[in-house]
Amino acid sequence: MKFYVALLLYRLVFLLLTPIILLLLVLRSKKNPAYRYRLLERLGFLSNEFKQSSIVVHAASVGEVIAIKSFVEQLIQRFPQTIITITTFTPTGSEQVKKLFADRVQHCYLPLDNIFSSTLFLQHLKPQAIVLMETELWPNLIAQCHHRKIPLLLINARLSAKSCTSYQKISALISPTLQAFDHVLCQSEQHRQHFITLGANTNQCTVSGNLKYDISLTTVMAEKAQELVTWLSTERPIWLVASTHAGDDEIILQVFKQLKEQQSELLLILVPRHPERFNDVAQLCLTQNFNIIRRSNNDALTNTTDICLLDSLGELSAAYSLAKIVTIAGTFSDIGGHNPLEAALYKKAIVAGADMANFSEVNQQLLQHQGIVQLDDSSSNKAEKIAKQLSEKITLLLNDESYRLQLGENAYQVMLTNQGASLRSVKKLISML
């Protein structure tokens, strides 16, 4: 009874929030116009071109889409006659789906989790099964799938101790939601215990490993890498800083200015995480008197270029191939970091800040096998200390080639050793169909 009351309240609140969410999407579109397109999909309205009886796989944004690549490729191979529908939330995730899979899958946004939108979505697609990943727990959609007897699988499931504590406050809603899954495949035993604490069925919650290890170089990636090599065409040492957030860029530019005093040929490839920040970051670089080129303009590299701003979509992975050193941004504050494994795929020396909470197990594996350099945390003069530490680490790696190469090789071996989660996830899905 508690669950039905909680679900009813959730549905009511989400229904009231729907117009506000749509308004926020429109406001966000001022910086990224893609957010104002296909709004009907977010309400569950799909065109008649969408085929029914597909396997639906949800990946919220770019990182998740990249993580499910191997899983989806294996699904396509094993079920060549079955339609695969990939859903996302963000326009960048949508673009990544198109780049990776083109017309081999059908794609739309996952609708907002109000009862009318999800009902329209399910009635239109009539899916064979729905696969969600990580912490995509949408109580209304999951409850409707359970009621319709649509198999539900949660893959690459992760739940931090902090999130577990937060979810416990609404356990009347979350526990039955987790129990509606036919199976939950977790990244690690630690995550499994957190899900069980929240109410997941012990015998339906197992460890399968982390999908994000299951990456490999593809023809498309190699072609894109060659395209970027042609664009830059330089022998200068390159430091690539991936997925910066507000506050990261100021630290990076401060460090870069210091590094240039000793390494005048050093070239920085700067990659903001969100497209709506591209122009702001470009202006910040110009304000600090750096000479920049922008990928979006296909500007030519010159001897006076300091910074290459990678203000494009779907090119970060290939850009890692150009770098001597990669720094993972989003790790200098409370963002929690981003996936370092794409850099490991190219055997690059990786440096990260203290906050890798989103990839804690991956980070621990890399640290244990000397596959990453991580900065210390400090509560006082934080930005200043981060800049000092980062400058020291990058200088060391630039000057010590053997250490730099060994760091990259160690990271690559960690990635290879931990692969296999995609295959285990596919086998579990097959057993449910």
C-alpha positions as CSV (number, residue, x, y, z in Angstrom):
1,M,0.0,0.0,0.0
2,K,2.9,2.4,0.8
3,F,4.3,1.9,-2.6
4,Y,1.1,2.7,-4.4
5,V,0.6,5.9,-2.4
6,A,4.2,6.9,-3.0
7,L,3.9,6.1,-6.7
8,L,0.7,8.1,-7.0
9,L,2.3,11.1,-5.3
10,Y,5.4,10.7,-7.6
11,R,3.2,10.6,-10.7
12,L,1.2,13.7,-9.6
13,V,4.4,15.7,-8.8
14,F,6.1,14.7,-12.1
15,L,3.0,15.5,-14.1
16,L,3.0,19.0,-12.5
17,L,6.7,19.4,-13.2
18,T,6.5,18.4,-16.8
19,P,5.7,21.9,-18.2
20,I,8.4,23.3,-16.0
21,I,10.9,20.8,-17.4
22,L,9.9,21.6,-20.9
23,L,10.4,25.3,-20.2
24,L,13.8,24.7,-18.8
25,L,14.7,22.8,-22.0
26,V,13.6,25.7,-24.1
27,L,15.7,28.1,-21.9
28,R,18.7,25.9,-22.2
29,S,18.3,25.9,-25.9
30,K,19.4,29.6,-26.0
31,K,22.9,28.2,-25.7
32,N,22.4,24.9,-27.3
33,P,19.5,25.0,-29.9
34,A,19.2,21.2,-30.1
35,Y,17.3,21.3,-26.7
36,R,14.3,22.9,-28.4
37,Y,14.0,20.3,-31.1
38,R,11.9,17.0,-30.9
39,L,10.0,18.1,-27.8
40,L,7.1,15.9,-28.7
41,E,9.4,12.9,-28.3
42,R,9.9,14.0,-24.7
43,L,6.2,13.8,-24.2
44,G,6.0,10.3,-25.7
45,F,4.8,11.1,-29.2
46,L,6.8,9.1,-31.8
47,S,6.4,9.1,-35.5
48,N,4.8,6.2,-37.3
49,E,8.2,5.3,-38.7
50,F,9.2,3.7,-35.4
51,K,8.9,-0.1,-35.5
52,Q,7.4,-2.1,-32.7
53,S,8.6,-5.1,-30.7
54,S,12.1,-3.8,-30.4
55,I,14.6,-4.2,-27.5
56,V,14.9,-0.7,-25.9
57,V,18.2,0.3,-24.5
58,H,18.5,3.5,-22.6
59,A,21.7,5.5,-22.3
60,A,21.3,9.0,-20.8
61,S,24.1,10.9,-22.5
62,V,27.4,10.6,-24.4
63,G,29.3,8.7,-21.8
64,E,26.6,6.1,-21.4
65,V,26.2,5.7,-25.2
66,I,29.9,5.0,-25.6
67,A,29.7,2.6,-22.7
68,I,26.9,0.5,-24.3
69,K,28.6,0.3,-27.7
70,S,30.0,-3.2,-27.2
71,F,26.7,-4.4,-25.6
72,V,24.6,-3.1,-28.5
73,E,27.0,-4.4,-31.2
74,Q,26.7,-7.9,-29.7
75,L,22.9,-7.5,-29.6
76,I,22.8,-6.6,-33.3
77,Q,25.0,-9.6,-34.0
78,R,23.0,-12.1,-32.0
79,F,19.6,-10.7,-33.1
80,P,20.0,-9.5,-36.7
81,Q,16.3,-9.6,-37.3
82,T,15.3,-7.7,-34.1
83,I,15.0,-3.9,-34.0
84,I,17.1,-2.2,-31.4
85,T,15.8,1.1,-30.1
86,I,18.3,3.3,-28.2
87,T,16.9,6.2,-26.2
88,T,18.8,9.1,-24.6
89,F,18.0,12.3,-22.7
90,T,20.5,14.7,-24.2
91,P,21.1,16.0,-27.7
92,T,24.8,15.2,-27.4
93,G,23.8,11.6,-26.5
94,S,21.5,11.6,-29.5
95,E,24.3,12.7,-31.8
96,Q,26.6,10.0,-30.4
97,V,24.0,7.3,-31.2
98,K,23.9,8.5,-34.8
99,K,27.7,8.5,-35.1
100,L,28.2,5.0,-33.6
101,F,25.2,3.1,-35.0
102,A,23.7,5.2,-37.9
103,D,20.7,3.4,-39.3
104,R,21.4,0.0,-37.6
105,V,19.3,1.1,-34.7
106,Q,16.2,3.3,-34.3
107,H,16.6,6.2,-31.9
108,C,14.4,8.6,-29.9
109,Y,14.5,10.5,-26.6
110,L,13.2,8.6,-23.5
111,P,10.0,10.5,-22.5
112,L,9.6,12.4,-19.3
113,D,8.5,10.1,-16.5
114,N,4.9,11.2,-16.3
115,I,2.2,8.6,-16.7
116,F,0.8,9.9,-20.0
117,S,4.1,10.3,-21.8
118,S,5.4,6.9,-20.8
119,T,2.0,5.3,-21.6
120,L,2.2,6.7,-25.1
121,F,5.8,5.6,-25.5
122,L,5.1,2.0,-24.5
123,Q,1.9,1.7,-26.5
124,H,3.7,2.9,-29.6
125,L,6.8,0.8,-29.3
126,K,5.4,-2.3,-27.5
127,P,9.0,-3.3,-26.6
128,Q,10.1,-6.9,-26.1
129,A,12.3,-5.8,-23.2
130,I,13.8,-2.6,-21.7
131,V,17.4,-2.3,-20.6
132,L,18.3,0.6,-18.3
133,M,21.8,1.3,-17.0
134,E,23.6,2.6,-14.0
135,T,21.2,4.6,-11.8
136,E,18.4,5.2,-14.3
137,L,15.6,4.4,-11.9
138,W,12.4,5.9,-13.3
139,P,9.6,4.6,-11.0
140,N,6.6,5.4,-13.3
141,L,8.1,3.8,-16.4
142,I,9.4,0.8,-14.5
143,A,6.0,0.3,-12.7
144,Q,4.2,0.4,-16.1
145,C,6.7,-2.1,-17.7
146,H,6.2,-4.4,-14.7
147,H,2.4,-4.2,-15.0
148,R,2.6,-5.0,-18.7
149,K,5.0,-7.9,-18.0
150,I,7.8,-6.3,-20.2
151,P,11.2,-7.8,-19.1
152,L,13.4,-5.2,-17.3
153,L,17.1,-5.4,-16.9
154,L,19.4,-2.9,-15.2
155,I,23.0,-3.2,-16.5
156,N,26.2,-1.6,-15.4
157,A,24.4,-0.7,-12.2
158,R,26.2,1.6,-9.8
159,L,25.1,3.3,-6.6
160,S,27.5,5.3,-4.4
161,A,27.2,5.3,-0.6
162,K,26.0,8.9,-0.7
163,S,23.2,8.1,-3.3
164,C,22.2,5.0,-1.3
165,T,21.7,7.1,1.8
166,S,19.6,9.6,-0.2
167,Y,17.5,7.0,-1.8
168,Q,16.8,5.4,1.6
169,K,14.7,8.5,2.4
170,I,12.3,7.5,-0.3
171,S,12.6,3.7,0.1
172,A,8.8,3.2,-0.1
173,L,9.1,4.2,-3.7
174,I,12.6,3.0,-4.6
175,S,12.6,-0.5,-3.1
176,P,9.6,-1.8,-5.1
177,T,11.0,-0.1,-8.1
178,L,14.2,-2.1,-7.8
179,Q,12.2,-5.3,-7.1
180,A,10.4,-4.8,-10.4
181,F,13.6,-5.5,-12.4
182,D,14.0,-9.1,-13.5
183,H,17.7,-8.7,-12.9
184,V,20.2,-6.1,-11.7
185,L,23.8,-6.5,-13.0
186,C,26.2,-4.4,-10.9
187,Q,29.6,-3.0,-11.6
188,S,31.1,-4.3,-8.4
189,E,30.3,-6.1,-5.1
190,Q,30.2,-2.7,-3.3
191,H,27.5,-1.5,-5.7
192,R,25.6,-4.8,-5.3
193,Q,25.5,-4.4,-1.6
194,H,24.2,-0.8,-1.9
195,F,21.4,-2.0,-4.2
196,I,20.5,-4.8,-1.8
197,T,20.4,-2.3,1.1
198,L,17.8,-0.4,-0.9
199,G,15.7,-3.4,-1.4
200,A,16.8,-5.2,-4.5
201,N,16.2,-9.0,-4.4
202,T,19.5,-10.7,-3.4
203,N,19.1,-13.6,-5.9
204,Q,18.3,-11.2,-8.8
205,C,21.2,-8.8,-8.1
206,T,24.7,-10.0,-9.3
207,V,28.1,-8.6,-10.3
208,S,28.9,-8.5,-14.0
209,G,31.7,-5.9,-14.1
210,N,31.9,-2.5,-15.7
211,L,30.8,-2.0,-19.4
212,K,33.1,1.0,-19.7
213,Y,36.1,-1.3,-19.9
214,D,34.6,-2.9,-23.0
215,I,36.0,-0.5,-25.6
216,S,38.2,-1.1,-28.6
217,L,39.6,0.8,-31.5
218,T,37.3,0.8,-34.5
219,T,37.7,1.7,-38.1
220,V,35.5,4.8,-37.5
221,M,37.7,5.9,-34.6
222,A,40.9,5.3,-36.6
223,E,39.5,7.4,-39.5
224,K,38.5,10.2,-37.2
225,A,41.9,10.1,-35.5
226,Q,43.6,10.4,-38.9
227,E,41.3,13.4,-39.8
228,L,42.4,15.1,-36.6
229,V,46.1,14.4,-37.3
230,T,45.6,16.0,-40.7
231,W,43.9,19.0,-39.1
232,L,46.7,19.6,-36.6
233,S,49.7,18.1,-38.5
234,T,52.3,18.9,-35.8
235,E,55.2,17.4,-34.0
236,R,54.7,19.6,-31.0
237,P,54.0,17.9,-27.6
238,I,50.3,17.9,-26.8
239,W,48.5,18.1,-23.5
240,L,44.8,17.3,-23.8
241,V,42.4,18.2,-21.1
242,A,39.1,16.4,-21.4
243,S,35.5,17.4,-20.4
244,T,36.1,20.6,-18.5
245,H,33.4,22.2,-16.4
246,A,33.0,25.7,-15.1
247,G,35.9,26.5,-12.9
248,D,38.2,23.8,-14.5
249,D,39.3,26.0,-17.4
250,E,40.6,28.8,-15.2
251,I,42.9,26.3,-13.4
252,I,44.0,24.7,-16.7
253,L,44.9,28.0,-18.3
254,Q,46.8,29.1,-15.2
255,V,48.8,25.8,-15.3
256,F,49.3,26.0,-19.1
257,K,50.7,29.5,-18.7
258,Q,53.3,28.2,-16.3
259,L,54.2,25.2,-18.4
260,K,54.7,27.4,-21.5
261,E,57.6,29.2,-19.7
262,Q,59.6,25.9,-19.7
263,Q,57.9,24.1,-22.6
264,S,57.3,26.8,-25.2
265,E,56.3,24.3,-27.9
266,L,53.6,22.7,-25.7
267,L,50.2,22.7,-27.4
268,L,46.9,22.4,-25.4
269,I,43.8,20.7,-26.7
270,L,41.0,21.9,-24.5
271,V,37.7,20.1,-24.6
272,P,34.7,21.6,-22.7
273,R,32.1,19.0,-21.5
274,H,29.0,20.8,-22.7
275,P,28.5,22.5,-26.1
276,E,26.7,25.5,-24.5
277,R,30.1,26.4,-22.9
278,F,32.1,26.4,-26.1
279,N,31.9,30.1,-26.8
280,D,32.5,31.0,-23.1
281,V,35.6,28.9,-23.0
282,A,36.9,30.4,-26.2
283,Q,36.4,33.9,-24.8
284,L,38.2,33.0,-21.6
285,C,41.2,31.8,-23.6
286,L,41.2,35.0,-25.6
287,T,40.9,37.2,-22.5
288,Q,44.0,35.6,-21.2
289,N,45.9,36.4,-24.4
290,F,46.2,32.9,-25.7
291,N,46.2,32.4,-29.5
292,I,43.5,29.8,-30.2
293,I,42.1,27.8,-33.1
294,R,38.6,26.2,-33.1
295,R,37.7,22.8,-34.5
296,S,34.2,24.1,-35.4
297,N,35.8,26.6,-37.8
298,N,38.4,24.1,-39.0
299,D,41.1,26.8,-38.3
300,A,44.6,25.9,-39.4
301,L,47.3,25.4,-36.8
302,T,50.1,27.9,-36.9
303,N,53.4,28.3,-35.1
304,T,51.8,30.9,-32.8
305,T,48.8,28.7,-31.8
306,D,48.7,28.0,-28.1
307,I,45.3,26.2,-27.7
308,C,43.2,24.1,-30.0
309,L,39.6,24.3,-28.7
310,L,37.8,21.0,-29.6
311,D,34.4,22.5,-29.8
312,S,32.9,19.6,-31.7
313,L,30.8,16.5,-30.9
314,G,32.0,12.9,-31.1
315,E,35.7,13.6,-31.6
316,L,37.1,13.4,-28.1
317,S,37.9,9.7,-28.2
318,A,39.9,10.0,-31.4
319,A,41.6,13.2,-30.1
320,Y,43.2,11.2,-27.3
321,S,45.4,9.6,-30.0
322,L,47.2,13.0,-30.5
323,A,48.2,13.6,-26.9
324,K,51.2,12.8,-24.9
325,I,49.4,13.5,-21.6
326,V,45.7,13.5,-20.9
327,T,44.1,15.2,-17.9
328,I,40.6,14.2,-16.9
329,A,38.6,17.3,-15.9
330,G,35.5,17.4,-13.7
331,T,37.9,16.0,-11.0
332,F,38.9,19.3,-9.3
333,S,35.7,20.0,-7.5
334,D,32.5,17.9,-6.7
335,I,31.6,16.8,-10.3
336,G,33.0,13.3,-9.7
337,G,35.1,13.0,-12.8
338,H,34.7,11.3,-16.2
339,N,35.7,8.1,-17.8
340,P,39.5,7.7,-18.1
341,L,39.4,4.4,-20.0
342,E,39.1,6.0,-23.5
343,A,42.5,7.6,-22.8
344,A,43.8,4.2,-21.6
345,L,42.7,2.6,-24.8
346,Y,45.4,4.8,-26.6
347,K,48.0,4.0,-23.9
348,K,48.1,7.7,-22.8
349,A,49.6,8.9,-19.5
350,I,46.5,10.0,-17.4
351,V,46.4,12.7,-14.7
352,A,43.2,13.3,-12.7
353,G,42.2,15.5,-9.8
354,A,41.2,14.2,-6.4
355,D,37.5,13.7,-7.1
356,M,37.0,10.6,-9.2
357,A,33.8,9.5,-7.3
358,N,31.9,8.6,-10.5
359,F,34.6,6.1,-11.4
360,S,35.9,5.1,-8.0
361,E,36.4,1.4,-8.8
362,V,38.1,2.2,-12.2
363,N,40.3,4.8,-10.5
364,Q,41.3,2.3,-7.7
365,Q,42.2,-0.3,-10.3
366,L,44.3,2.3,-12.2
367,L,46.0,3.5,-9.0
368,Q,46.7,0.0,-7.8
369,H,48.5,-0.8,-11.1
370,Q,50.2,2.5,-11.6
371,G,48.0,3.5,-14.5
372,I,47.0,7.0,-13.4
373,V,48.5,10.0,-11.5
374,Q,46.0,11.5,-9.1
375,L,46.3,14.8,-7.3
376,D,45.9,15.2,-3.5
377,D,42.9,17.0,-2.1
378,S,43.1,20.1,0.0
379,S,40.4,22.1,1.7
380,S,42.5,25.3,1.9
381,N,43.6,27.4,-1.1
382,K,42.2,24.5,-3.2
383,A,42.4,26.0,-6.7
384,E,45.9,27.3,-6.0
385,K,47.2,24.0,-4.7
386,I,45.5,22.1,-7.6
387,A,47.3,24.3,-10.1
388,K,50.7,23.8,-8.3
389,Q,50.3,20.0,-8.1
390,L,49.0,19.8,-11.7
391,S,51.9,21.8,-13.0
392,E,54.4,19.6,-11.2
393,K,52.8,16.4,-12.5
394,I,52.6,17.5,-16.1
395,T,56.2,18.8,-16.1
396,L,57.4,15.5,-14.7
397,L,55.6,13.5,-17.4
398,L,56.8,15.8,-20.2
399,N,60.4,15.4,-19.1
400,D,60.3,11.6,-18.3
401,E,59.4,9.7,-21.5
402,S,59.9,6.2,-20.0
403,Y,57.6,7.0,-17.0
404,R,55.0,8.5,-19.3
405,L,55.0,5.5,-21.6
406,Q,54.9,3.0,-18.7
407,L,51.9,4.9,-17.2
408,G,50.0,4.6,-20.4
409,E,50.9,0.9,-20.9
410,N,49.8,0.1,-17.3
411,A,46.4,1.8,-17.9
412,Y,45.9,-0.1,-21.1
413,Q,46.6,-3.5,-19.3
414,V,44.0,-2.6,-16.6
415,M,41.4,-2.0,-19.3
416,L,42.1,-5.3,-21.0
417,T,42.1,-7.3,-17.8
418,N,38.6,-6.1,-16.8
419,Q,36.7,-6.6,-20.1
420,G,33.8,-8.9,-20.5
421,A,30.8,-7.1,-18.9
422,S,29.1,-6.6,-22.2
423,L,29.0,-10.3,-23.0
424,R,27.7,-11.2,-19.6
425,S,25.0,-8.6,-19.9
426,V,23.9,-9.9,-23.3
427,K,23.7,-13.4,-22.0
428,K,21.5,-12.3,-19.1
429,L,19.2,-10.5,-21.4
430,I,18.9,-13.5,-23.7
431,S,17.9,-15.6,-20.7
432,M,15.1,-13.2,-19.9
433,L,13.5,-13.1,-23.4
